[in-house]
Amino acid sequence: TKPKRASSVMNKKISKRLVKGFMSKPVHRVTPDTALPEAVQLLSDHHISGLPVVNNDGKLIGELTEKDLMVRESGIDVGPYLLLLDSLIYLNNPISWDKQVHQVLGSTVKELMSRNIHTCGQALPLSKAAKLLNDRGTQRLIVVDDYDMPIGIITRGDVVRALAQVVA
């Protein structure tokens, strides 16, 4: 028989572990009406890079990330334009321009949050969570229950810590 490769053995060990064993709890969350300074303070106080945004029923409806806040702080990118007969003609899509203006001038979470949410269930094998994190190019997955309520967060760092336990 052929000797097993170390990565194959590690993959089998990690695939038996579930997200629920490595996710961070409790979940710090905000609502769309949360003031930005309050959300920023939560991120800073808890050394986290994103917050689930929930509605009044506690259901996940969005996410506020450091990236969303960076757009606000870096200002508006006017993009390419033409000067024609003393008139400025912007070549960017007016919808994206409008979104940027709202992000820069926004004062509540709803004006900056992303509705492109990356989620998973707590029974997902850690190896599949790692694939989702990688494929989606995100830093975290919000772990939700059957009612779309956030119950944990699994990050790239959590996956690396799990791998370290397997190797040790």
CYANA upper distance limits for C-alpha pairs under 8 A (distance plus 0.5 A):
  4 LYS  CA      8 SER  CA      7.20
  4 LYS  CA      9 VAL  CA      7.35
  5 ARG  CA      9 VAL  CA      7.03
  6 ALA  CA     10 MET  CA      6.65
  7 SER  CA     11 ASN  CA      6.47
  8 SER  CA     12 LYS  CA      6.85
  9 VAL  CA     13 LYS  CA      6.88
 10 MET  CA     14 ILE  CA      6.62
 10 MET  CA    163 LEU  CA      8.31
 10 MET  CA    166 VAL  CA      7.20
 10 MET  CA    167 VAL  CA      7.71
 11 ASN  CA     15 SER  CA      6.46
 11 ASN  CA    127 SER  CA      7.78
 12 LYS  CA     16 LYS  CA      7.14
 13 LYS  CA     17 ARG  CA      7.69
 13 LYS  CA    166 VAL  CA      7.20
 14 ILE  CA    125 PRO  CA      8.32
 14 ILE  CA    126 LEU  CA      6.87
 14 ILE  CA    127 SER  CA      6.55
 14 ILE  CA    162 ALA  CA      7.95
 14 ILE  CA    163 LEU  CA      7.36
 14 ILE  CA    166 VAL  CA      7.40
 15 SER  CA    125 PRO  CA      5.95
 15 SER  CA    126 LEU  CA      6.39
 15 SER  CA    127 SER  CA      5.49
 15 SER  CA    128 LYS  CA      8.09
 16 LYS  CA    125 PRO  CA      6.90
 16 LYS  CA    126 LEU  CA      8.14
 17 ARG  CA     21 GLY  CA      7.71
 17 ARG  CA    125 PRO  CA      6.19
 17 ARG  CA    126 LEU  CA      6.19
 17 ARG  CA    127 SER  CA      8.46
 18 LEU  CA     22 PHE  CA      7.87
 18 LEU  CA    122 GLN  CA      7.38
 18 LEU  CA    123 ALA  CA      6.17
 18 LEU  CA    124 LEU  CA      6.11
 18 LEU  CA    125 PRO  CA      4.83
 18 LEU  CA    126 LEU  CA      5.57
 19 VAL  CA     23 MET  CA      6.35
 19 VAL  CA    121 GLY  CA      8.10
 19 VAL  CA    122 GLN  CA      5.58
 19 VAL  CA    123 ALA  CA      6.66
 19 VAL  CA    124 LEU  CA      6.18
 19 VAL  CA    125 PRO  CA      6.51
 19 VAL  CA    126 LEU  CA      5.73
 19 VAL  CA    129 ALA  CA      7.74
 19 VAL  CA    154 ILE  CA      7.45
 20 LYS  CA    122 GLN  CA      5.12
 20 LYS  CA    123 ALA  CA      6.90
 20 LYS  CA    124 LEU  CA      8.49
 20 LYS  CA    152 GLY  CA      8.43
 22 PHE  CA    154 ILE  CA      7.41
 22 PHE  CA    158 ASP  CA      6.67
 22 PHE  CA    159 VAL  CA      8.12
 22 PHE  CA    162 ALA  CA      7.72
 23 MET  CA    143 VAL  CA      8.24
 23 MET  CA    152 GLY  CA      6.01
 23 MET  CA    153 ILE  CA      5.67
 23 MET  CA    154 ILE  CA      5.07
 23 MET  CA    155 THR  CA      8.14
 23 MET  CA    158 ASP  CA      7.48
 24 SER  CA    152 GLY  CA      5.85
 24 SER  CA    153 ILE  CA      5.61
 24 SER  CA    154 ILE  CA      6.81
 25 LYS  CA    151 ILE  CA      7.55
 25 LYS  CA    152 GLY  CA      5.63
 25 LYS  CA    153 ILE  CA      7.49
 26 PRO  CA    151 ILE  CA      7.67
 26 PRO  CA    152 GLY  CA      6.96
 27 VAL  CA     52 PRO  CA      8.48
 27 VAL  CA    150 PRO  CA      7.32
 27 VAL  CA    151 ILE  CA      6.72
 27 VAL  CA    152 GLY  CA      5.95
 27 VAL  CA    153 ILE  CA      7.39
 28 HIS  CA     42 LEU  CA      8.19
 28 HIS  CA     51 LEU  CA      6.94
 28 HIS  CA     52 PRO  CA      7.83
 29 ARG  CA     51 LEU  CA      5.92
 29 ARG  CA     52 PRO  CA      5.55
 29 ARG  CA     53 VAL  CA      6.37
 29 ARG  CA     54 VAL  CA      7.44
 30 VAL  CA     34 THR  CA      6.59
 30 VAL  CA     39 ALA  CA      7.41
 30 VAL  CA     51 LEU  CA      7.25
 30 VAL  CA     52 PRO  CA      6.95
 30 VAL  CA     53 VAL  CA      5.47
 30 VAL  CA     54 VAL  CA      6.79
 30 VAL  CA    109 VAL  CA      8.29
 31 THR  CA     53 VAL  CA      5.63
 31 THR  CA     54 VAL  CA      5.63
 31 THR  CA     55 ASN  CA      6.44
 31 THR  CA     56 ASN  CA      7.98
 31 THR  CA    109 VAL  CA      7.60
 31 THR  CA    110 LYS  CA      8.35
 32 PRO  CA     53 VAL  CA      6.91
 32 PRO  CA     54 VAL  CA      7.73
 32 PRO  CA     55 ASN  CA      7.68
 32 PRO  CA    108 THR  CA      7.24
 32 PRO  CA    109 VAL  CA      5.46
 32 PRO  CA    110 LYS  CA      4.82
 32 PRO  CA    111 GLU  CA      8.49
 32 PRO  CA    113 MET  CA      8.44
 33 ASP  CA    108 THR  CA      6.13
 33 ASP  CA    109 VAL  CA      6.60
 33 ASP  CA    110 LYS  CA      6.90
 34 THR  CA     38 GLU  CA      7.33
 34 THR  CA     39 ALA  CA      7.31
 34 THR  CA    108 THR  CA      6.09
 34 THR  CA    109 VAL  CA      6.14
 34 THR  CA    110 LYS  CA      8.49
 35 ALA  CA     39 ALA  CA      7.05
 35 ALA  CA    107 SER  CA      6.56
 35 ALA  CA    108 THR  CA      4.97
 35 ALA  CA    109 VAL  CA      6.79
 36 LEU  CA     40 VAL  CA      6.54
 36 LEU  CA    107 SER  CA      6.09
 36 LEU  CA    108 THR  CA      5.49
 36 LEU  CA    109 VAL  CA      6.21
 37 PRO  CA     41 GLN  CA      6.59
 38 GLU  CA     42 LEU  CA      6.85
 39 ALA  CA     43 LEU  CA      6.87
 39 ALA  CA     51 LEU  CA      8.49
 39 ALA  CA    109 VAL  CA      7.95
 40 VAL  CA     44 SER  CA      6.68
 41 GLN  CA     45 ASP  CA      6.34
 42 LEU  CA     46 HIS  CA      6.55
 43 LEU  CA     47 HIS  CA      6.26
 43 LEU  CA     48 ILE  CA      5.57
 43 LEU  CA     49 SER  CA      6.68
 43 LEU  CA     50 GLY  CA      7.36
 43 LEU  CA     51 LEU  CA      7.92
 44 SER  CA     48 ILE  CA      7.30
 49 SER  CA     65 THR  CA      6.32
 49 SER  CA     66 GLU  CA      5.97
 50 GLY  CA     63 GLU  CA      7.34
 50 GLY  CA     64 LEU  CA      6.04
 50 GLY  CA     65 THR  CA      4.61
 50 GLY  CA     66 GLU  CA      6.73
 51 LEU  CA     63 GLU  CA      6.14
 51 LEU  CA     64 LEU  CA      5.68
 51 LEU  CA     65 THR  CA      6.87
 52 PRO  CA     60 LEU  CA      7.15
 52 PRO  CA     61 ILE  CA      8.33
 52 PRO  CA     62 GLY  CA      6.62
 52 PRO  CA     63 GLU  CA      5.02
 52 PRO  CA     64 LEU  CA      6.96
 52 PRO  CA    142 ILE  CA      7.73
 52 PRO  CA    150 PRO  CA      7.82
 53 VAL  CA     60 LEU  CA      6.40
 53 VAL  CA     61 ILE  CA      6.28
 53 VAL  CA     62 GLY  CA      5.30
 53 VAL  CA     63 GLU  CA      5.58
 53 VAL  CA     64 LEU  CA      7.29
 53 VAL  CA    113 MET  CA      8.19
 54 VAL  CA     58 GLY  CA      5.59
 54 VAL  CA     59 LYS  CA      5.57
 54 VAL  CA     60 LEU  CA      4.94
 54 VAL  CA     61 ILE  CA      5.87
 54 VAL  CA     62 GLY  CA      7.36
 54 VAL  CA    149 MET  CA      8.38
 55 ASN  CA     59 LYS  CA      6.01
 55 ASN  CA     60 LEU  CA      7.16
 55 ASN  CA     61 ILE  CA      6.98
 58 GLY  CA    149 MET  CA      6.39
 58 GLY  CA    150 PRO  CA      8.42
 59 LYS  CA    147 TYR  CA      7.61
 59 LYS  CA    148 ASP  CA      5.84
 59 LYS  CA    149 MET  CA      5.13
 59 LYS  CA    150 PRO  CA      7.78
 60 LEU  CA    148 ASP  CA      6.27
 60 LEU  CA    149 MET  CA      6.13
 60 LEU  CA    150 PRO  CA      6.94
 61 ILE  CA    115 ARG  CA      7.05
 61 ILE  CA    117 ILE  CA      8.36
 62 GLY  CA    113 MET  CA      6.68
 62 GLY  CA    114 SER  CA      6.01
 62 GLY  CA    115 ARG  CA      4.93
 62 GLY  CA    116 ASN  CA      7.33
 62 GLY  CA    117 ILE  CA      6.38
 63 GLU  CA    113 MET  CA      5.93
 63 GLU  CA    114 SER  CA      5.81
 63 GLU  CA    115 ARG  CA      6.99
 63 GLU  CA    116 ASN  CA      8.16
 63 GLU  CA    117 ILE  CA      6.81
 64 LEU  CA     68 ASP  CA      6.88
 64 LEU  CA     69 LEU  CA      8.42
 64 LEU  CA    109 VAL  CA      7.50
 64 LEU  CA    112 LEU  CA      7.39
 64 LEU  CA    113 MET  CA      5.06
 64 LEU  CA    114 SER  CA      6.73
 65 THR  CA     69 LEU  CA      7.14
 65 THR  CA    113 MET  CA      7.90
 66 GLU  CA     70 MET  CA      6.64
 67 LYS  CA     71 VAL  CA      7.02
 68 ASP  CA     72 ARG  CA      7.33
 68 ASP  CA    103 GLN  CA      8.37
 68 ASP  CA    112 LEU  CA      6.44
 68 ASP  CA    113 MET  CA      7.17
 68 ASP  CA    114 SER  CA      8.04
 69 LEU  CA     73 GLU  CA      6.88
 69 LEU  CA    112 LEU  CA      7.73
 70 MET  CA     74 SER  CA      6.43
 71 VAL  CA     75 GLY  CA      6.87
 71 VAL  CA     76 ILE  CA      8.28
 71 VAL  CA    100 GLN  CA      8.23
 71 VAL  CA    103 GLN  CA      7.51
 71 VAL  CA    104 VAL  CA      7.52
 72 ARG  CA     76 ILE  CA      8.39
 72 ARG  CA    100 GLN  CA      8.41
 72 ARG  CA    103 GLN  CA      5.93
 72 ARG  CA    104 VAL  CA      4.73
 72 ARG  CA    105 LEU  CA      7.99
 72 ARG  CA    112 LEU  CA      8.46
 73 GLU  CA    104 VAL  CA      7.49
 75 GLY  CA    104 VAL  CA      6.54
 76 ILE  CA    100 GLN  CA      6.61
 76 ILE  CA    101 VAL  CA      7.21
 76 ILE  CA    104 VAL  CA      7.38
 78 VAL  CA     90 TYR  CA      8.14
 78 VAL  CA     92 ASN  CA      8.34
 78 VAL  CA     97 TRP  CA      8.14
 79 GLY  CA     90 TYR  CA      7.83
 79 GLY  CA     91 LEU  CA      7.72
 79 GLY  CA     92 ASN  CA      6.81
 80 PRO  CA     90 TYR  CA      6.77
 80 PRO  CA     91 LEU  CA      6.12
 80 PRO  CA     92 ASN  CA      7.32
 81 TYR  CA     88 LEU  CA      7.08
 81 TYR  CA     89 ILE  CA      5.88
 81 TYR  CA     90 TYR  CA      4.75
 81 TYR  CA     91 LEU  CA      5.76
 81 TYR  CA     92 ASN  CA      8.37
 82 LEU  CA     88 LEU  CA      6.30
 82 LEU  CA     89 ILE  CA      5.57
 82 LEU  CA     90 TYR  CA      6.99
 82 LEU  CA     91 LEU  CA      8.00
 83 LEU  CA     87 SER  CA      6.05
 83 LEU  CA     88 LEU  CA      5.32
 83 LEU  CA     89 ILE  CA      6.82
 84 LEU  CA     88 LEU  CA      7.00
 84 LEU  CA     89 ILE  CA      7.77
 92 ASN  CA     96 SER  CA      7.98
 92 ASN  CA     97 TRP  CA      7.63
 93 ASN  CA     97 TRP  CA      6.99
 94 PRO  CA     98 ASP  CA      6.61
 95 ILE  CA     99 LYS  CA      6.81
 96 SER  CA    100 GLN  CA      6.72
 97 TRP  CA    101 VAL  CA      6.79
 98 ASP  CA    102 HIS  CA      6.84
 99 LYS  CA    103 GLN  CA      6.70
100 GLN  CA    104 VAL  CA      6.61
101 VAL  CA    105 LEU  CA      6.54
102 HIS  CA    106 GLY  CA      5.79
102 HIS  CA    111 GLU  CA      6.48
102 HIS  CA    112 LEU  CA      7.96
103 GLN  CA    111 GLU  CA      6.21
103 GLN  CA    112 LEU  CA      5.57
106 GLY  CA    111 GLU  CA      5.77
106 GLY  CA    112 LEU  CA      7.31
107 SER  CA    111 GLU  CA      7.60
108 THR  CA    112 LEU  CA      7.85
109 VAL  CA    113 MET  CA      6.23
117 ILE  CA    142 ILE  CA      8.36
118 HIS  CA    136 ARG  CA      8.39
118 HIS  CA    138 THR  CA      8.21
118 HIS  CA    140 ARG  CA      7.90
118 HIS  CA    141 LEU  CA      5.67
118 HIS  CA    142 ILE  CA      6.76
119 THR  CA    141 LEU  CA      5.38
119 THR  CA    142 ILE  CA      5.09
119 THR  CA    143 VAL  CA      6.13
119 THR  CA    144 VAL  CA      7.17
120 CYS  CA    124 LEU  CA      7.46
120 CYS  CA    129 ALA  CA      7.94
120 CYS  CA    141 LEU  CA      6.85
120 CYS  CA    142 ILE  CA      6.86
120 CYS  CA    143 VAL  CA      5.51
120 CYS  CA    144 VAL  CA      6.78
121 GLY  CA    143 VAL  CA      5.82
121 GLY  CA    144 VAL  CA      6.03
121 GLY  CA    145 ASP  CA      6.91
122 GLN  CA    143 VAL  CA      6.53
122 GLN  CA    144 VAL  CA      7.66
122 GLN  CA    145 ASP  CA      7.96
124 LEU  CA    128 LYS  CA      7.17
124 LEU  CA    129 ALA  CA      7.21
125 PRO  CA    129 ALA  CA      7.02
126 LEU  CA    130 ALA  CA      6.64
126 LEU  CA    159 VAL  CA      7.51
127 SER  CA    131 LYS  CA      6.88
128 LYS  CA    132 LEU  CA      6.72
129 ALA  CA    133 LEU  CA      6.65
129 ALA  CA    141 LEU  CA      8.37
130 ALA  CA    134 ASN  CA      6.68
130 ALA  CA    156 ARG  CA      7.68
130 ALA  CA    159 VAL  CA      7.11
131 LYS  CA    135 ASP  CA      6.37
132 LEU  CA    136 ARG  CA      6.33
133 LEU  CA    137 GLY  CA      6.39
133 LEU  CA    138 THR  CA      5.90
133 LEU  CA    139 GLN  CA      7.06
133 LEU  CA    140 ARG  CA      7.19
133 LEU  CA    141 LEU  CA      7.52
133 LEU  CA    155 THR  CA      8.41
133 LEU  CA    156 ARG  CA      7.50
134 ASN  CA    138 THR  CA      7.40
139 GLN  CA    155 THR  CA      6.28
139 GLN  CA    156 ARG  CA      6.35
140 ARG  CA    153 ILE  CA      7.17
140 ARG  CA    154 ILE  CA      6.15
140 ARG  CA    155 THR  CA      4.75
140 ARG  CA    156 ARG  CA      6.96
141 LEU  CA    153 ILE  CA      6.36
141 LEU  CA    154 ILE  CA      5.85
141 LEU  CA    155 THR  CA      6.88
142 ILE  CA    150 PRO  CA      6.89
142 ILE  CA    151 ILE  CA      8.32
142 ILE  CA    152 GLY  CA      6.72
142 ILE  CA    153 ILE  CA      5.23
142 ILE  CA    154 ILE  CA      7.07
143 VAL  CA    150 PRO  CA      6.19
143 VAL  CA    151 ILE  CA      6.19
143 VAL  CA    152 GLY  CA      5.34
143 VAL  CA    153 ILE  CA      5.90
143 VAL  CA    154 ILE  CA      7.41
144 VAL  CA    148 ASP  CA      5.65
144 VAL  CA    149 MET  CA      5.64
144 VAL  CA    150 PRO  CA      4.89
144 VAL  CA    151 ILE  CA      5.93
144 VAL  CA    152 GLY  CA      7.50
145 ASP  CA    149 MET  CA      6.02
145 ASP  CA    150 PRO  CA      7.11
145 ASP  CA    151 ILE  CA      7.01
154 ILE  CA    158 ASP  CA      6.59
154 ILE  CA    159 VAL  CA      8.09
155 THR  CA    159 VAL  CA      7.08
156 ARG  CA    160 VAL  CA      6.83
157 GLY  CA    161 ARG  CA      6.69
158 ASP  CA    162 ALA  CA      6.77
159 VAL  CA    163 LEU  CA      6.75
160 VAL  CA    164 ALA  CA      6.72
161 ARG  CA    165 GLN  CA      6.94
162 ALA  CA    166 VAL  CA      6.95
163 LEU  CA    167 VAL  CA      6.76
164 ALA  CA    168 ALA  CA      6.57
